[in-house]
Amino acid sequence: MPASTPIQISTHDALRRAVDLVGSQAAVARLLGVSQPSVWKWLAKKKPLPAEHVLAIEAATGVPKEQLRPDIYRPEDTTGQPAVPVGKMEGAR
């Protein structure tokens, strides 16, 4: 029997689920130290969750960082470190 593939959800849906788990946009704002309108903007305008808040949301809700920001955290990443695109670090000082 083939292994099942994980269900892909949009980053917007992942953030909405996190808000639902915390209880409200205002509660997420307090958790992150931002304004409630910032949380509203992320949801209503489908803005990505800023990278500096991803791990806090994951810790508070259990919504995986890979679902919140797959552009930063690859699904196979188990280190908790941001994914660095190949070639981006070469020559960096």
MDTraj code that builds the backbone (N, CA, C; nanometers):
import mdtraj as md
import numpy as np

residues = "MET PRO ALA SER THR PRO ILE GLN ILE SER THR HIS ASP ALA LEU ARG ARG ALA VAL ASP LEU VAL GLY SER GLN ALA ALA VAL ALA ARG LEU LEU GLY VAL SER GLN PRO SER VAL TRP LYS TRP LEU ALA LYS LYS LYS PRO LEU PRO ALA GLU HIS VAL LEU ALA ILE GLU ALA ALA THR GLY VAL PRO LYS GLU GLN LEU ARG PRO ASP ILE TYR ARG PRO GLU ASP THR THR GLY GLN PRO ALA VAL PRO VAL GLY LYS MET GLU GLY ALA ARG".split()
xyz = np.array([
    [0.0853, -0.1176, 0.0000],
    [0.0000, 0.0000, 0.0000],
    [0.0890, 0.1227, 0.0000],
    [0.0689, 0.2184, -0.0920],
    [0.1553, 0.3355, -0.0984],
    [0.1356, 0.4259, 0.0223],
    [0.2457, 0.4929, 0.0606],
    [0.2391, 0.5862, 0.1727],
    [0.1497, 0.7026, 0.1347],
    [0.0741, 0.7519, 0.2317],
    [-0.0129, 0.8644, 0.2026],
    [0.0687, 0.9927, 0.1986],
    [0.0280, 1.0816, 0.1113],
    [0.0965, 1.2099, 0.1021],
    [0.0277, 1.3087, 0.1944],
    [0.1057, 1.3979, 0.2572],
    [0.0444, 1.4940, 0.3467],
    [-0.0492, 1.5878, 0.2707],
    [-0.1539, 1.6274, 0.3364],
    [-0.2490, 1.7196, 0.2772],
    [-0.1867, 1.8584, 0.2775],
    [-0.1868, 1.9223, 0.1619],
    [-0.1324, 2.0568, 0.1498],
    [-0.2435, 2.1574, 0.1779],
    [-0.2163, 2.2516, 0.2664],
    [-0.3110, 2.3599, 0.2893],
    [-0.2385, 2.4907, 0.2610],
    [-0.3146, 2.5921, 0.2286],
    [-0.2531, 2.7209, 0.1982],
    [-0.1988, 2.7837, 0.3267],
    [-0.1034, 2.8730, 0.3095],
    [-0.0485, 2.9429, 0.4257],
    [-0.1570, 3.0258, 0.4928],
    [-0.2479, 3.0798, 0.4138],
    [-0.3595, 3.1572, 0.4687],
    [-0.4475, 3.0689, 0.5570],
    [-0.4796, 2.9490, 0.5085],
    [-0.5616, 2.8568, 0.5874],
    [-0.4890, 2.8127, 0.7143],
    [-0.3581, 2.7951, 0.7063],
    [-0.2800, 2.7574, 0.8242],
    [-0.2841, 2.8681, 0.9287],
    [-0.2699, 2.9920, 0.8843],
    [-0.2752, 3.1042, 0.9786],
    [-0.4147, 3.1188, 1.0371],
    [-0.5163, 3.1021, 0.9537],
    [-0.6548, 3.1111, 1.0039],
    [-0.6791, 3.0023, 1.1094],
    [-0.6278, 2.8824, 1.0860],
    [-0.6430, 2.7754, 1.1842],
    [-0.5723, 2.8113, 1.3144],
    [-0.4541, 2.8717, 1.3048],
    [-0.3813, 2.9139, 1.4250],
    [-0.4601, 3.0183, 1.5027],
    [-0.5192, 3.1138, 1.4321],
    [-0.6010, 3.2159, 1.4988],
    [-0.7188, 3.1506, 1.5690],
    [-0.7833, 3.0574, 1.5026],
    [-0.8960, 2.9866, 1.5640],
    [-0.8524, 2.9115, 1.6898],
    [-0.7349, 2.8504, 1.6863],
    [-0.6858, 2.7757, 1.8028],
    [-0.6517, 2.8677, 1.9200],
    [-0.5971, 2.9845, 1.8911],
    [-0.5639, 3.0798, 1.9978],
    [-0.6904, 3.1458, 2.0497],
    [-0.7882, 3.1666, 1.9623],
    [-0.9169, 3.2195, 2.0061],
    [-0.9625, 3.3447, 1.9336],
    [-0.8707, 3.4301, 1.8932],
    [-0.9087, 3.5527, 1.8233],
    [-0.7855, 3.6192, 1.7645],
    [-0.8116, 3.7132, 1.6745],
    [-0.7021, 3.7915, 1.6194],
    [-0.6340, 3.8730, 1.7296],
    [-0.7128, 3.9248, 1.8222],
    [-0.6560, 4.0038, 1.9321],
    [-0.5652, 3.9181, 2.0200],
    [-0.6041, 3.7940, 2.0432],
    [-0.5211, 3.7049, 2.1247],
    [-0.3899, 3.6726, 2.0538],
    [-0.3947, 3.6535, 1.9227],
    [-0.2720, 3.6299, 1.8461],
    [-0.1835, 3.7536, 1.8519],
    [-0.2443, 3.8703, 1.8383],
    [-0.1683, 3.9953, 1.8447],
    [-0.0963, 4.0082, 1.9789],
    [-0.1654, 3.9791, 2.0878],
    [-0.1017, 3.9844, 2.2206],
    [0.0118, 3.8837, 2.2306],
    [-0.0094, 3.7645, 2.1794],
    [0.0921, 3.6600, 2.1820],
    [0.2193, 3.7047, 2.1109],
    [0.2024, 3.7739, 2.0000],
    [0.3156, 3.8120, 1.9162],
    [0.3698, 3.9519, 1.9455],
    [0.2953, 4.0292, 2.0262],
    [0.3385, 4.1656, 2.0549],
    [0.3191, 4.2597, 1.9371],
    [0.2131, 4.2361, 1.8612],
    [0.1800, 4.3219, 1.7478],
    [0.0378, 4.3730, 1.7664],
    [-0.0059, 4.4598, 1.6772],
    [-0.1424, 4.5112, 1.6846],
    [-0.2404, 4.4124, 1.6205],
    [-0.3650, 4.4187, 1.6655],
    [-0.4682, 4.3340, 1.6061],
    [-0.4876, 4.3666, 1.4585],
    [-0.4802, 4.4965, 1.4174],
    [-0.4918, 4.5233, 1.2739],
    [-0.3817, 4.4577, 1.1898],
    [-0.2652, 4.4339, 1.2477],
    [-0.1607, 4.3628, 1.1746],
    [-0.2053, 4.2207, 1.1448],
    [-0.2623, 4.1552, 1.2442],
    [-0.3116, 4.0178, 1.2253],
    [-0.4245, 4.0180, 1.1228],
    [-0.5137, 4.1157, 1.1332],
    [-0.6230, 4.1272, 1.0368],
    [-0.5672, 4.1406, 0.8954],
    [-0.4649, 4.2250, 0.8776],
    [-0.4055, 4.2475, 0.7448],
    [-0.3491, 4.1169, 0.6884],
    [-0.2808, 4.0384, 0.7731],
    [-0.2247, 3.9114, 0.7266],
    [-0.3350, 3.8213, 0.6742],
    [-0.4495, 3.8221, 0.7443],
    [-0.5596, 3.7351, 0.7049],
    [-0.6407, 3.7914, 0.5888],
    [-0.6857, 3.9146, 0.6015],
    [-0.7759, 3.9730, 0.5021],
    [-0.7071, 3.9974, 0.3690],
    [-0.5812, 4.0375, 0.3743],
    [-0.5095, 4.0666, 0.2506],
    [-0.4179, 3.9518, 0.2089],
    [-0.4315, 3.8414, 0.2820],
    [-0.3534, 3.7204, 0.2552],
    [-0.2036, 3.7505, 0.2490],
    [-0.1591, 3.8327, 0.3433],
    [-0.0166, 3.8636, 0.3570],
    [0.0497, 3.7481, 0.4304],
    [0.1729, 3.7161, 0.3976],
    [0.2399, 3.6073, 0.4697],
    [0.2699, 3.6472, 0.6140],
    [0.2627, 3.5503, 0.7009],
    [0.3004, 3.5713, 0.8397],
    [0.4480, 3.6089, 0.8415],
    [0.4850, 3.7217, 0.9048],
    [0.6269, 3.7562, 0.9099],
    [0.7098, 3.6447, 0.9728],
    [0.8261, 3.6228, 0.9158],
    [0.9114, 3.5105, 0.9557],
    [0.9421, 3.5095, 1.1043],
    [0.9571, 3.6265, 1.1644],
    [0.9940, 3.6308, 1.3064],
    [0.8837, 3.5803, 1.3990],
    [0.7624, 3.5583, 1.3464],
    [0.6510, 3.5116, 1.4297],
    [0.6161, 3.3644, 1.4096],
    [0.6756, 3.3019, 1.3117],
    [0.6378, 3.1649, 1.2748],
    [0.6566, 3.0670, 1.3905],
    [0.7729, 3.0691, 1.4528],
    [0.7999, 2.9705, 1.5588],
    [0.7132, 2.9929, 1.6814],
    [0.6795, 3.1180, 1.7119],
    [0.5908, 3.1462, 1.8254],
    [0.4504, 3.0920, 1.7997],
    [0.4024, 3.1098, 1.6774],
    [0.2703, 3.0570, 1.6418],
    [0.2712, 2.9044, 1.6467],
    [0.3769, 2.8443, 1.5947],
    [0.3861, 2.6984, 1.5985],
    [0.3865, 2.6484, 1.7428],
    [0.4641, 2.7133, 1.8301],
    [0.4725, 2.6704, 1.9703],
    [0.3386, 2.6859, 2.0423],
    [0.2660, 2.7928, 2.0123],
    [0.1396, 2.8193, 2.0816],
    [0.0240, 2.7350, 2.0302],
    [0.0292, 2.6950, 1.9032],
    [-0.0873, 2.6301, 1.8427],
    [-0.0630, 2.4890, 1.7922],
    [0.0626, 2.4566, 1.7635],
    [0.0919, 2.3278, 1.7027],
    [0.0766, 2.3279, 1.5520],
    [0.0381, 2.4413, 1.4930],
    [0.0304, 2.4503, 1.3476],
    [0.1744, 2.4503, 1.2969],
    [0.2100, 2.3552, 1.2130],
    [0.3496, 2.3404, 1.1716],
    [0.4040, 2.4612, 1.0960],
    [0.5284, 2.4942, 1.1255],
    [0.5962, 2.6049, 1.0578],
    [0.6013, 2.5825, 0.9075],
    [0.6066, 2.4568, 0.8653],
    [0.6105, 2.4243, 0.7228],
    [0.4801, 2.4626, 0.6525],
    [0.3696, 2.4659, 0.7272],
    [0.2423, 2.5079, 0.6690],
    [0.2277, 2.6597, 0.6736],
    [0.2809, 2.7203, 0.7795],
    [0.2709, 2.8651, 0.7932],
    [0.3580, 2.9385, 0.6920],
    [0.4785, 2.8903, 0.6703],
    [0.5719, 2.9541, 0.5762],
    [0.6558, 2.8487, 0.5046],
    [0.5975, 2.7751, 0.4099],
    [0.6736, 2.6726, 0.3378],
    [0.7876, 2.7302, 0.2542],
    [0.7838, 2.8605, 0.2287],
    [0.8925, 2.9238, 0.1549],
    [1.0175, 2.9391, 0.2415],
    [1.0013, 2.9301, 0.3721],
    [1.1135, 2.9410, 0.4652],
    [1.1496, 2.8049, 0.5233],
    [1.0485, 2.7283, 0.5622],
    [1.0697, 2.5976, 0.6243],
    [1.0234, 2.4884, 0.5296],
    [1.1158, 2.4096, 0.4828],
    [1.0816, 2.2988, 0.3948],
    [1.0144, 2.1883, 0.4756],
    [0.9216, 2.1163, 0.4148],
    [0.8553, 2.0083, 0.4867],
    [0.9511, 1.9059, 0.5464],
    [1.0638, 1.8802, 0.4817],
    [1.1571, 1.7808, 0.5346],
    [1.2534, 1.8388, 0.6373],
    [1.2454, 1.9698, 0.6644],
    [1.3356, 2.0347, 0.7592],
    [1.2973, 1.9954, 0.9014],
    [1.3881, 1.9302, 0.9714],
    [1.3621, 1.8901, 1.1092],
    [1.4537, 1.9617, 1.2074],
    [1.5336, 2.0548, 1.1591],
    [1.6296, 2.1234, 1.2453],
    [1.5698, 2.2431, 1.3154],
    [1.4581, 2.2962, 1.2660],
    [1.4011, 2.4170, 1.3225],
    [1.4680, 2.5424, 1.2682],
    [1.5626, 2.5227, 1.1771],
    [1.6337, 2.6366, 1.1188],
    [1.5702, 2.6734, 0.9853],
    [1.5719, 2.8024, 0.9518],
    [1.5181, 2.8426, 0.8215],
    [1.5940, 2.7751, 0.7078],
    [1.5221, 2.7440, 0.6030],
    [1.5840, 2.6847, 0.4853],
    [1.6561, 2.7948, 0.4092],
    [1.7773, 2.7700, 0.3712],
    [1.8551, 2.8664, 0.2933],
    [1.8633, 2.8132, 0.1516],
    [1.8107, 2.8902, 0.0557],
    [1.8158, 2.8417, -0.0827],
    [1.9597, 2.8147, -0.1257],
    [1.9786, 2.7091, -0.2025],
    [2.1117, 2.6713, -0.2503],
    [2.1692, 2.7879, -0.3283],
    [2.2965, 2.8179, -0.3007],
    [2.3653, 2.9243, -0.3710],
    [2.3563, 3.0601, -0.3052],
    [2.2638, 3.0793, -0.2126],
    [2.2474, 3.2081, -0.1483],
    [2.3588, 3.2375, -0.0487],
    [2.4183, 3.1347, 0.0081],
    [2.5210, 3.1562, 0.1080],
    [2.6597, 3.1624, 0.0470],
    [2.6750, 3.1178, -0.0762],
    [2.8061, 3.1198, -0.1388],
    [2.8511, 3.2630, -0.1588],
    [2.9707, 3.2936, -0.1096],
    [3.0271, 3.4260, -0.1253],
    [2.9733, 3.5275, -0.0257],
    [2.8819, 3.4887, 0.0600],
    [2.8286, 3.5824, 0.1613],
    [2.9330, 3.6034, 0.2702],
    [2.9470, 3.7262, 0.3111],
    [3.0405, 3.7593, 0.4185],
    [2.9752, 3.8491, 0.5175],
])
top = md.Topology()
chain = top.add_chain()
for i, resn in enumerate(residues, 1):
    res = top.add_residue(resn, chain, resSeq=i)
    for name in ("N", "CA", "C"):
        top.add_atom(name, md.element.get_by_symbol(name[0]), res)
traj = md.Trajectory(xyz[None], top)
